Amino acid sequence: MKFKINNRFRAVLGCLLAVGLLFSTPSFAFQQDSLAQDTAVSAATDTVEEGQVDTAAAGAVADTAATAEEGGAAAATTSGSSSSSSSATVVDEGPQIDPQVYKNLTYYILLFLIVCTVVAVVGKVLSIYELTRKMNGKYNPFANNTFQATLFIIFLVAFLAFVYYGYAVWGDWAWRAAVTEHGERIDTMFIITTVIITIVLVLVHILLLTFPYIYRMRKGTKAYYYPHNDTIEKIWTIVPAVVLTVLVLFGFFTWRSITNVPEDLQKSAIQVEVLGEQFQWQIRYPGNDGVIGKRNYKLTTPMNSYGIDFNDKHAWDDIQASDIVIPVNKSVRFHIISKDIIHSFYIPDFRVQINAVPGMTNYFQFTPTMTTEDMREKMNDPKYDFIMLCNKICGSGHYNMQKKVIVVTEEEYKEWLSTQNKYFTEDLQKEFAATNSGDPKEFTTASLN
Amino acid sequence: MSSTVISHGAAHHDAHDHHQETFLTKYIFSQDHKMIAKQFLITGIVMAVFAMLLSILFRIQLAWPDTDFPILEVFLGKWAEGGRIKPEFFLSLVTIHGTMMVFFVLTAGLSGTFSNLLIPYQLGARDMASPLMNMLSYWFFFTACVIMTASFFVESGPASAGWTIYPPLSSVPTSIPGSGLGMTLWLISMTLFIVSQVLGGVNYISTVLNMRTKGMDLWKMPLTIWAFFLTAIVGLLSFPVLVSAVVLLFFDRSVGTSFYLSDLVVQGEILPNEGGSPILFQHLFWFLGHPEVYIVVMPALGLTSEIISTNSRKPIFGYHAMVYSLVGITVLSFIVWGHHMFVTGMNPFLGGVFMITTLIIAVPSAVKAFNYIATLWRGNIRFTPAMMFAIGMVSFFVSGGLTGLYLGNAALDINLHDTYFVVAHFHLVMGSASIFGMLAGVYHWYPKMFGRMMDTKLGYLHFWLTFIGAYLVFFPMHFMGIDGVPRRYYTFTAFPFMDKWISVNLLITWAAIIAGLAQVAFLWNFFASIWKGKKATQNPWGSNTLEWTTPVEHIHGNWPGEIPTVYRWPYDYSKPGHDTDFIPQTVPFSETMSSNLPHDFEGNEEAIRIQEEWNKANNREVIEG
């Protein structure tokens, strides 16, 4: 008896709470809307006023700055006034957050509490239903078991539909065929892997989610004692092993062909150096001599931010470029270096990525097979560009560290290259001459003295 | 063979029970494995909630990059001025979310809880080999948690170089504000955490090897124990390497050494460091980092094995194969770390070798998945919330594991490395799968921990919302990665090709918020049931393992009398010829003559002869498959 009363009391209380919330919330929201309008109006006037105050304050600060320069006597008073004005702004900052913000939060919390209440009420209703079934002797202890098993079947259907949707829609958004020679090989392997894993994913999930339904516990069912079967286990060890061996060999040779470029091809390729720093990239072409000049990070100056060592004459004709421009169907060897921390040189369309690591040079050599123009036509997007982006966490500007990659025909490339500026600008030449000739000069003056 | 058995006499043990327990020694500085397990679990849950809130914060930023949320300023102050999270703080959120989830929740919260709870219980031991070390292990872990959380109260913010803390970003404070004091705290916290793991690991290993009860030879151990045992070995061998990495990084930051630094010009300033290599750190980090993935997932696999078998009322399929595949994963996990470094400039040939070892590890993983399905086949499946989570765990393990075939393949990894594809992959295979394994464990062993039952309806609600939510969150990320969207990007607005993913980001964030709110159902269920749950019976799931032979009320030393002796393996469910569908490990074969199989006697001629005589006398025919 005691239990029953307690239960009824709780149910009543829950109902009261639910009804109360139901009634209070819409009016609350309504009230909020009207409040919101009010505050919006007042906020507008507030900002106007604040603007005036701000300009006034700015004027005052300027004044004080001027007076501060004039004399020490005035400084004491001005500092006093400026501190008071700053304290005033602090006071202003306090209530800057609109009270509406807090109300919105409360509103959402209340909304969540209502959802909780609804869940609790549904839960109670369900247990009452179960209790009555039990009292009437119609309770099926396996009803929930069947229900959950059915949910697994429904989930299976939804899951497969979701996977299909993902492949069809998002997959379509995501997939662009590679536009480099090695990228095409990667793509083939990607597709083969995708086919294999999709089959496995679907089959495993069909089994994993239908077995619970088929073999759910019901009245009088019994499990089949089946501790092991060596043959089956051998099969499903060997089959994945074979499939994986094929993938491994395929992958291994592809990987070697990408990373292990013969030395003569390395030398005959166009050389481009890319230097990553927070949060931009710098590009250096070797110039007419085809050799990239030495770099020594210790020689970095504000003017020579790249740190090029101009004692190396190969550096004198090195070319500075604002974008990465490369000719189509020509092998290009990128030298990737970093000035400060680790970045990553990543061009998704080219299937190219290598980290830029301070203290060492990494290389990636590839051959683009499509010009930007052709790609734009193919994508039917006149603004489409190949993009090189940073793909290793490098600080606050990591999300926007990009360079355009423009693939052009060979003639266009040569023409473009001839219009680019050299790193060794006149200013740098003067600086270089000054530092180089500076030392002997000092010696001579010293000897004169 | 069975090892040394320390058999406390009942009378002798009673004397122990009477020593005074104060609040401090019972609940705070407890040396009892059951209490320490609860401490690990609750700390883990608190950390999980905290790390989840961090993830919701950065998901909000990603879904609505151009919207102000003034409420964020109320809570975060200068890190969200005007209601927008700053890029530096975004990176802090990502970093601390990762660190807490991987180390505090899925390592300490998972194996700390269940190794402590189940190793003595399922092996038949009174407690851990060293209860004092066990207590220290928890308190080191707790201190690590406190320090990590405290880094949010540092002026320059918490560590923000990613959970992998690659130098030089993590070692040069001018490169990112989070690499100031926040990073120092991260390193201190991690060192303490590793001390905790080593103390715990030594304890687990010595307990498993030395304190098994009579009859409990290694091949009679439940798969949970195998998993914890192998996990502890992996942890013990790999965590100290992280200490060396962390200490060297600490030297680089605070003492001026150059282990990881060379040729740096940060913010226009030429740094004096010379001769170090950032790649060295990556090798040291991933030598732990990859085994860490298995430290996280193996206990979940162990718990799942036990739960699936119990609730399918059927022996786990291929017990030996399950153990060998765990051993295989353990061994291989030490020689695959290079697959995190294919594009860092590591020698490409070495990359190729790591690729081969990496893909081999898929074989034992596949065997495990198939064996789970075979266990379900022709079972008699009972859908307790724990069972639901266990099935969900297998689903995540499969769908996340399969994408490992792309990432383990060096050539394919070129384009997928560090993109959202990776995020999707590891959140499914080690994030969601381990969390589901852990939740399955919590639902299953809650009666053992607190002596009460959790509410099943809330459990189902929790399961379905989380299961669907996790797939909605992580599955679409694969496609973003294939498109080339890098991870740890503060916003997608800087690149035209990412515009199309804004809608998907909205879906992901809403799914994350709903799945996050669904955890309230769990938290309510968990904490309310401690006091208000239905009283548990001694063996609520009809389970075979030893922990269910202990009384519901926790007592010091676990068993009131003598420790029970073990006669059989833990998976005799639905054995034909027996009247109930389970035979606990403590039941001798002499009491189950009607269900014994020749295989059970492991070649003991005498026993087989007796059984055959009995069979003849009772007209029983035995066909063993």
Interface residues (C-beta under 8 A of the other chain):
Chain A: I97 D98 V101 Y102 N104 L105 F112 C116 V119 G123 L126 S127 N144 N145 Q148 A149 L151 F152 F155 F159 F162 V163 G166 W170 G171 W173 A174 W175 R176 G183 R185 I186 M189 F190 T193 I196 I197 V200 L201 V204 H205 L207 L208 L209 F211 P212 Y215 R216 M217 T221 K222 A223 Y224 Y225 Y226 P227 H228 N229 I232 E233 W236 T237 P240 A241 L244 L247 V248 G251 F252 T254 W255 R256 I258 T259 N260 E277 Q278 Y297 K298 T300 P302 S305 G307 K339 D340 I341 I342 S344 Y346 P348 D349 R351 V352 Q353 I354 N355 V357 P358 G359 M360 N362 K383 D385 I387 L389 C390 N391 K392 I393 C394 G395 S396 G397 H398 Y399 N400 Q402
Chain B: P70 I71 E73 V74 K86 P87 E88 L91 A161 G162 Y166 P167 P168 L169 V172 S175 I176 L261 S262 D263 L264 V265 V266 Q267 G268 I270 G276 S277 P278 I279 S312 R313 K314 P315 I316 F317 G318 Y319 H320 A321 V343 T344 G345 P348 F349 G351 G352 M355 I356 L359 I360 A362 V363 A366 V367 A369 F370 N371 Y372 I373 A374 L376 W377 R378 G379 N380 I381 R382 F383 M388 I391 V394 S395 V398 S399 L402 T403 L405 Y406 N409 A410 A411 L412 I414 N415 H417 D418 T419 T456 K457 L458 Y460 L461 W464 F467 I468 Y471 F475 P476 H478 F479 M480 G481 I482 D483 G484 P486 R488 Y489 Y490 T491 F492 A494 F495 P496 F497 K500 W501 V504 L517 V520 A521 Y571 Y573 S574 K575 P576 D581 G625
